[in-house]
Amino acid sequence: APPSSAAVDRTPMSDAFIIQRNLDHAFSRRDSDAYSICSSRPSSIGTAQAASHAGGPITSLSDRGSQAAALRVVNAYLAPAAIHLRPSLPPAKDIVAAFHHLADRLRYPLKPAAWEDDLLSLLRSLGCPYKVTRSALKAPGTPHSWPPLLSVLYWLTLLCRVTDGLDASPPVSASNDLMTYITESYYLFLTGEDDAVASLDDDYHAKARDQIGEKVAVVQELEKELQDLEAKRSKQMSAPSRLKALEEKKDAFTADVQKFEAVVKSWSTKIKEKEEALVEKEKELEAKVMNCQQTMVENEELVKQVETQVVNVRDVDRMAREMQAVENDIAKLENANAVLEEKGWELEAALVSKLEEIEGLAELCNQSLRKLKPSIDFQYEVNAKGSSPAEILGTTYKTTLKPALNALANETKRLIISKHDESSDLQKQLQGIVKMLEEKRSHVSVLQAKNNEMTAQVDSLDREIQSHVSRCAADARKMKDELEKKEHHLSTIEKEAEVFLKNSEEGLQAALKETDEETQMCARELLKLIDSIAEYKEFVEQSTAEMKKELYECADDIASLSAKMV
């Protein structure tokens, strides 16, 4: 059977969400109560529960972005335990190990045999806003059960982080200096030790000024830290964005690659055109050579025919003319051959210059490739003996360089996306820090105002006590003077009575009666003075009770401030 959620020894954080305030005993055990108030105040993880009670059940993480963010938080917390949940769909054993680790961190170990029942009991006792079924826990590695399980893991991770922070936070101790000061000062006042009261006042005022100085120093440090953070934030906002720089670098690399491909393509077409022109020139040269050879063969045949024929004057003239014509043709052919040779030399010089330009472009391309640092070691090598673009540049750049450049472009895109996510996360963290500092500053200003008000009240109370003490001293001196006068008068009467004892017994009795009446009147005045002292004592006790109430409120505010700072 699953364990009951009401078991005290198995329910973690059972007292972490209950605020126990017993102000009746706060004066005697302020330190322990302040610690219990601060340590038992719920943190921001309780907002999810409040939201679930106020606005209905909270749905699981549905979109991939929120799932990826939640999974990063869970993996970051599970990293010290060597547990890593693979993105998209982790194995079932890793999910079970993660649940066991989180339950151990909450001091609620799960039984291996019935861990599903223990986990459901734990979630019910903690008031988890996410709903998960036992069938999803039976098969945690399936696609339909992973989103709700991820929601529960994310919620438990946040709860574990809060409990770790509460365990690591030092106890907050409140001070009873004010109550001790008031008690000792009133006791010394009642015992009549005015010098001790003045010394106690000076000590307490010096201590209060020291505490105010410490608070002011803390506030100044917080303001300085806030200014540093704001300067850092403005510097980060004003500095050029790394994403923008990477995008510009990517655009520059893309432009360089496109220019390189365009240059290679243009030079490939030029080389093809030059090669085609060279082939045509070679064909023309071969045709000219064949024509020369045919002409030489014809000349030899003509010479043989001439040698075999009978020569006459007309034939000799005709042959001379034909020879002259043949010589002219030969001269023309030689001139044409010289022109073709010059054109061939020009073409060869042009090819050499083009090859040098191609080698320079190949070196520029190699330098660009070294700057890009692709995953392969590829260099362009120009073959000067090649007769086609494939033989000159080679064909490996199509199968080797293009895939590497595509992989480099994809890696650059991935880095840009990751840096953009990191930048957005840092901006959110910076906004949260600024908001927290603003809240701390407001709370510190409120506490400073309350401290000033309490100091003013203590000063006014001191002035009232001093004025009352001065009035009482004046009354005592007056009564002493009157008593001395009356003693002198009595001594005079006694002397007169001794002189006229026998003659003035009736006068003496009347004088004694008058003296008794005056003594009773002094006694009544003394009783009135005692009554006034009792009334002032009640007034002081009432003022002490009011100051005690205000001190309780101040302690609550300090406890709430400490909880928010945690």
C-alpha positions in Angstrom: 0.0 0.0 0.0 1.3 3.5 -0.7 2.4 5.5 2.2 0.1 8.1 3.7 0.6 11.7 2.9 -0.1 12.6 6.5 3.0 10.7 7.8 5.3 13.3 9.4 8.5 11.4 9.1 8.0 10.8 5.3 6.6 14.1 4.3 9.4 16.5 3.2 9.1 20.2 3.7 6.1 19.7 6.0 6.9 22.8 8.0 8.4 24.7 5.0 5.1 26.2 3.9 3.6 27.0 7.4 4.2 30.4 9.0 4.2 30.1 12.7 4.1 33.3 14.6 3.7 33.3 18.4 4.1 36.9 19.4 3.2 36.2 23.0 6.6 34.6 23.6 8.5 36.7 21.0 10.1 39.0 23.7 11.7 36.0 25.5 12.8 34.0 22.4 13.1 36.4 19.6 16.1 34.8 18.0 14.5 31.4 17.6 11.2 32.8 16.3 12.9 35.0 13.8 14.8 32.0 12.4 11.6 30.0 12.3 9.7 32.8 10.5 12.5 33.3 8.0 13.2 29.7 7.3 9.5 28.7 7.1 8.4 31.4 4.6 7.5 29.9 1.3 9.5 30.9 -1.8 8.6 31.5 -5.4 7.9 27.8 -6.0 4.6 28.3 -4.2 3.3 30.6 -6.9 2.7 27.6 -9.1 0.5 26.1 -6.4 -1.3 29.4 -5.9 -1.8 29.7 -9.6 -3.2 26.2 -9.8 -5.7 27.0 -7.0 -6.7 30.4 -8.4 -6.9 29.7 -12.1 -7.4 26.0 -12.5 -5.0 23.2 -13.3 -1.7 24.0 -15.0 -1.1 22.2 -18.3 2.1 20.4 -19.2 4.9 21.8 -21.3 3.6 21.5 -24.9 5.9 23.4 -27.2 9.4 22.3 -28.0 11.0 25.6 -26.9 9.6 25.4 -23.4 10.5 21.6 -23.2 14.1 22.3 -24.2 14.4 25.1 -21.7 13.0 23.0 -18.9 15.2 20.1 -19.9 18.3 22.3 -19.7 17.3 23.4 -16.1 16.8 19.7 -15.1 20.1 18.5 -16.6 22.0 21.4 -15.0 20.7 20.3 -11.6 21.3 16.6 -12.2 24.8 17.1 -13.6 26.6 16.6 -10.2 24.9 13.2 -9.9 26.2 12.1 -13.4 22.6 11.9 -14.7 21.8 13.3 -18.2 18.5 13.2 -19.9 18.9 13.1 -23.6 16.9 15.7 -25.6 13.8 14.7 -27.5 13.2 11.4 -25.7 15.5 10.1 -23.0 15.7 6.4 -21.9 13.3 5.1 -19.2 16.1 4.2 -16.9 17.5 7.8 -16.9 14.0 9.2 -16.1 13.6 6.8 -13.2 17.1 7.6 -11.9 16.2 11.4 -12.1 13.0 10.8 -10.1 15.0 8.8 -7.4 17.7 11.5 -7.2 15.2 14.4 -6.8 13.2 12.4 -4.1 16.4 11.8 -2.2 17.2 15.5 -2.3 13.8 16.1 -0.8 14.5 13.5 2.0 11.9 11.2 0.6 13.6 8.1 -0.7 11.6 6.0 -3.1 11.3 2.2 -2.8 12.6 0.4 -5.9 9.7 -2.1 -5.9 6.9 0.5 -5.7 8.5 3.8 -6.6 5.5 4.8 -8.7 3.2 4.8 -5.7 5.7 6.6 -3.5 6.2 9.3 -6.1 2.4 9.8 -6.5 2.1 10.1 -2.7 5.0 12.6 -2.6 3.4 14.8 -5.4 0.0 14.7 -3.6 1.6 15.7 -0.3 3.6 18.6 -1.9 0.5 19.8 -3.9 2.1 19.4 -7.3 0.1 21.4 -9.9 1.0 19.0 -12.7 -1.0 15.8 -13.1 0.7 12.5 -13.9 -0.8 9.0 -14.1 0.5 5.7 -12.9 0.5 4.4 -16.5 2.8 7.2 -17.5 5.2 6.3 -14.7 5.0 2.6 -15.7 6.2 3.5 -19.3 8.2 6.7 -18.9 10.2 6.4 -22.1 7.2 6.8 -24.5 6.5 10.0 -26.5 3.0 10.6 -25.1 4.1 10.3 -21.4 7.3 12.3 -21.7 5.8 15.9 -21.6 3.9 15.5 -18.3 6.9 13.7 -16.7 9.1 16.5 -17.9 6.8 19.0 -16.2 6.9 17.1 -12.9 10.7 16.8 -13.2 11.0 20.6 -13.8 8.7 21.4 -10.8 10.6 19.0 -8.5 13.9 20.5 -9.7 12.8 24.0 -8.7 11.6 22.7 -5.4 14.9 21.0 -4.7 16.8 24.2 -5.6 14.6 26.2 -3.1 15.2 23.6 -0.3 18.9 23.6 -1.0 18.9 27.4 -0.7 16.9 27.3 2.6 19.3 24.7 4.0 22.3 26.8 3.0 20.9 30.2 4.2 22.2 31.3 7.7 19.6 31.8 10.4 18.3 35.4 10.9 18.6 36.6 14.4 16.6 39.6 15.7 17.9 41.8 18.5 16.4 42.5 21.9 18.6 45.5 22.5 15.6 47.9 22.6 13.6 46.0 25.1 16.7 45.4 27.2 17.6 49.1 27.1 14.1 50.2 28.1 14.0 47.6 31.0 17.4 48.5 32.4 16.8 52.3 31.9 13.5 52.1 33.8 15.0 49.9 36.5 17.9 52.4 37.0 15.4 55.3 37.0 13.3 53.6 39.7 16.4 53.0 41.8 17.5 56.6 41.4 20.8 56.0 39.6 20.7 58.9 37.3 24.4 58.7 36.3 23.9 55.0 35.3 20.8 56.0 33.2 22.8 58.7 31.4 25.7 56.2 30.7 23.2 53.6 29.5 21.6 56.2 27.2 25.0 57.2 25.8 25.9 53.5 25.2 22.6 52.7 23.5 22.7 55.9 21.3 26.3 55.1 20.3 25.3 51.5 19.4 22.2 52.7 17.5 24.4 55.2 15.6 26.8 52.3 14.8 24.0 50.2 13.5 22.6 53.0 11.4 26.1 53.5 10.0 26.3 49.8 9.2 22.9 49.9 7.5 23.9 53.0 5.5 27.1 51.3 4.5 25.1 48.2 3.4 22.7 50.4 1.4 25.6 52.3 -0.2 27.2 49.0 -1.2 24.0 47.8 -2.7 23.6 51.0 -4.6 27.2 50.7 -5.8 26.5 47.2 -6.9 23.4 48.4 -8.6 25.3 51.1 -10.4 28.0 48.6 -11.5 25.3 46.3 -12.8 23.6 49.1 -14.6 26.9 50.2 -16.1 27.6 46.7 -17.1 24.2 46.4 -18.6 24.5 49.7 -20.5 27.9 48.6 -21.7 26.6 45.3 -22.9 23.6 47.1 -24.6 25.9 49.7 -26.2 28.6 47.2 -27.2 28.2 45.7 -30.7 26.1 42.5 -30.6 28.1 39.3 -31.0 25.2 37.8 -33.0 25.4 40.8 -35.4 29.2 40.4 -35.7 28.8 36.7 -36.4 26.1 37.4 -39.0 28.3 40.0 -40.7 31.2 37.5 -40.6 28.9 34.9 -42.1 27.8 37.3 -44.8 31.4 38.2 -45.5 32.3 34.5 -45.8 29.3 33.8 -48.0 30.2 36.8 -50.2 33.8 35.5 -50.4 32.7 32.0 -51.3 30.3 33.4 -54.0 33.1 35.7 -55.4 35.4 32.7 -55.4 32.9 30.5 -57.2 32.2 33.3 -59.7 35.9 33.8 -60.3 36.5 30.1 -60.7 33.5 29.8 -63.0 34.6 32.8 -65.1 38.1 31.6 -65.5 36.9 28.1 -66.3 34.8 29.5 -69.1 37.7 31.6 -70.3 40.1 28.6 -70.2 37.5 26.6 -72.2 37.2 29.4 -74.8 41.0 29.6 -75.1 41.4 25.9 -75.4 38.7 25.8 -78.1 40.5 28.6 -80.0 43.8 26.8 -79.5 42.3 23.5 -80.9 41.0 25.5 -83.9 44.4 27.1 -84.5 46.1 23.7 -84.3 43.6 22.3 -86.8 44.4 25.3 -89.1 48.1 24.7 -88.7 47.7 21.0 -89.5 45.7 21.9 -92.6 48.4 24.4 -93.7 51.1 21.8 -93.1 49.2 19.3 -95.2 48.8 21.8 -97.9 52.5 22.5 -97.9 53.2 18.8 -98.1 50.8 18.4 -101.0 52.3 21.4 -102.7 55.8 19.9 -102.3 54.6 16.6 -103.7 53.0 18.4 -106.6 56.2 20.4 -107.2 58.3 17.2 -107.3 55.9 15.6 -109.7 56.0 18.8 -111.9 59.8 18.7 -111.8 59.8 15.1 -112.9 57.3 15.9 -115.7 59.5 18.8 -116.7 62.5 16.7 -116.8 60.8 14.1 -119.0 59.3 16.6 -121.4 60.9 18.1 -124.5 61.8 21.6 -123.7 61.2 24.5 -126.2 61.3 28.3 -125.8 57.6 28.6 -125.2 57.6 25.9 -122.7 60.7 27.4 -121.0 58.9 30.7 -120.7 55.7 29.1 -119.6 57.7 27.1 -117.0 59.5 30.2 -115.9 56.3 32.0 -115.4 54.9 29.0 -113.5 58.0 28.8 -111.4 57.7 32.5 -110.7 54.1 32.0 -109.7 55.1 29.0 -107.6 57.8 31.0 -105.9 55.3 33.8 -105.2 53.0 31.2 -103.7 55.8 29.8 -101.6 56.7 33.3 -100.4 53.1 34.0 -99.5 52.9 30.6 -97.7 56.1 31.4 -95.8 54.7 34.8 -94.8 51.5 33.2 -93.7 53.4 30.5 -91.8 55.5 33.3 -90.1 52.3 35.1 -89.2 50.8 31.8 -87.8 53.9 31.2 -85.8 53.8 34.7 -84.3 50.1 34.1 -83.5 51.1 30.8 -81.8 53.8 32.5 -79.8 51.3 35.2 -78.8 48.8 32.6 -77.8 51.5 30.7 -75.8 52.5 34.0 -74.0 48.8 34.6 -73.3 48.4 31.1 -71.9 51.4 31.6 -69.7 50.1 34.9 -68.3 46.6 33.3 -67.8 48.2 30.3 -66.0 50.1 32.8 -63.7 46.8 34.6 -63.0 45.1 31.2 -62.3 48.0 30.3 -60.0 47.6 33.7 -58.2 43.8 33.2 -57.8 44.4 29.6 -56.6 46.8 31.0 -53.9 44.1 33.6 -52.9 41.6 30.8 -52.7 44.0 28.7 -50.5 44.5 31.7 -48.2 40.7 32.1 -47.9 40.3 28.4 -47.2 43.0 28.7 -44.4 41.1 31.6 -42.9 37.8 29.7 -43.1 39.5 26.6 -41.4 37.2 23.9 -42.8 37.2 20.4 -41.5 39.3 19.1 -44.4 42.8 20.0 -45.6 42.2 21.1 -49.2 44.5 23.2 -51.4 44.2 24.2 -55.0 47.1 23.0 -57.2 47.4 24.2 -60.8 48.6 21.7 -63.4 50.4 23.8 -66.1 50.6 20.7 -68.4 46.8 20.1 -68.4 44.8 20.6 -71.6 41.4 21.0 -70.0 39.9 22.8 -67.0 39.5 19.5 -65.2 43.2 18.6 -65.7 44.4 22.2 -64.8 42.3 22.6 -61.5 41.3 19.1 -60.8 37.9 17.7 -60.0 38.3 17.1 -56.2 37.0 20.5 -55.2 33.5 19.5 -56.4 33.5 16.3 -54.2 35.6 17.6 -51.3 35.5 21.4 -50.9 31.8 22.0 -51.5 30.5 19.6 -48.8 33.0 21.1 -46.3 31.9 24.6 -47.2 28.2 23.6 -46.7 29.1 21.9 -43.4 30.9 25.1 -42.3 27.9 27.2 -43.2 25.6 24.9 -41.3 27.9 25.1 -38.2 28.0 28.9 -38.5 24.1 29.0 -38.5 24.0 26.6 -35.5 26.5 28.8 -33.5 24.5 31.9 -34.4 21.3 30.3 -33.0 23.0 29.1 -29.8 24.6 32.5 -29.2 21.2 34.2 -29.7 19.7 31.9 -27.1 22.5 32.6 -24.7 22.1 36.3 -25.2 18.4 36.2 -24.5 19.0 34.1 -21.4 21.6 36.6 -20.1 19.3 39.5 -20.8 16.5 37.8 -18.8 18.9 37.1 -15.9 20.0 40.7 -16.0 16.4 42.0 -15.9 15.7 39.7 -12.9 18.8 40.9 -11.1 17.8 44.6 -11.7 14.3 43.9 -10.5 15.6 42.2 -7.3 17.9 45.1 -6.6 15.1 47.6 -7.0 13.0 45.5 -4.5 15.9 45.4 -2.1 16.4 49.1 -2.3 12.7 49.8 -1.6 12.8 47.5 1.4 16.0 49.1 2.7 14.4 52.5 2.4 11.3 51.4 4.3 13.5 49.8 7.0 15.5 53.0 7.2 12.4 55.1 7.6 11.1 52.8 10.4 14.5 52.9 12.1 14.5 56.7 12.0 10.9 56.7 13.4 11.9 54.4 16.2 14.9 56.5 17.0 12.8 59.6 17.2 10.3 57.9 19.5 13.2 56.7 21.8 14.6 60.3 21.9 11.2 61.7 22.7 10.8 59.1 25.5 14.2 60.0 26.8 13.3 63.7 26.9 10.0 62.9 28.7 11.9 60.8 31.3 14.5 63.5 31.8 11.8 66.2 32.2 9.9 64.1 34.7 13.1 63.4 36.6 13.9 67.1 36.8 10.3 67.9 38.0 10.6 65.2 40.7 14.0 66.6 41.8 12.6 70.1 42.0 9.6 68.9 44.0 12.0 67.1 46.4 14.2 70.1 46.8 11.1 72.2 47.5 9.9 69.7 50.1 13.3 69.6 51.7 13.4 73.4 52.0 10.0 73.4 53.5 11.0 70.7 55.9 14.1 72.6 57.0 12.0 75.7 57.5 9.5 73.8 59.6 12.4 72.2 61.6 13.8 75.7 62.3 10.4 76.9 63.3 10.0 73.9 65.6 13.3 74.5 67.2 12.4 78.1 67.8 9.1 77.0 69.3 10.9 74.5 71.5 13.3 77.1 72.7 10.4 79.4 73.5 8.6 76.5 75.1 11.5 75.8 77.3 11.7 79.4 78.3 7.9 79.8 78.8 7.1 76.1 79.6 5.2 76.7 82.7 3.4 79.8 81.4 2.5 78.5 77.8 1.4 74.8 77.9 -1.8 75.6 76.1 0.1 77.5 73.4 2.4 74.5 73.1 -0.5 72.1 72.6 -2.0 74.4 70.0 1.4 74.6 68.2 1.7 70.8 68.3 -1.8 70.4 66.8 -1.0 72.8 64.0 2.2 70.9 63.4 0.3 67.6 63.1 -2.1 69.1 60.6 0.8 70.4 58.5 2.4 66.9 58.7 -0.8 65.3 57.5 -1.0 67.8 54.6 2.6 66.9 53.6 1.7 63.2 53.8 -1.3 63.8 51.5 0.9 65.6 49.1 3.4 62.7 49.2 0.6 60.3 48.5 -0.5 62.4 45.5 3.0 62.3 44.3 3.1 58.6 44.6 -0.2 58.3 42.7 1.3 60.5 39.9 4.3 58.3 39.8 2.1 55.2 39.5 0.1 56.9 36.7 3.3 57.7 34.9 4.4 54.1 35.3 1.2 52.9 33.6 1.8 55.4 30.8 5.4 54.1 30.4 4.1 50.5 30.3 1.5 51.4 27.7 4.2 53.2 25.6 6.4 50.1 26.0 3.6 47.9 24.8 3.0 50.1 21.8 6.7 50.1 21.0 6.8 46.4 21.5 4.0 46.0 19.0 5.8 48.2 16.5 9.0 46.1 17.1 7.1 42.9 16.3 5.9 44.5 13.0 9.5 45.6 12.3 10.7 42.0 13.0 8.1 40.6 10.6 9.2 43.1 7.9 12.8 42.1 8.5 11.9 38.4 8.3 10.0 39.0 5.0 12.9 41.0 3.6 15.3 38.2 4.5 13.1 35.6 2.9 12.9 37.7 -0.3 16.7 38.2 -0.3 17.1 34.4 0.0 
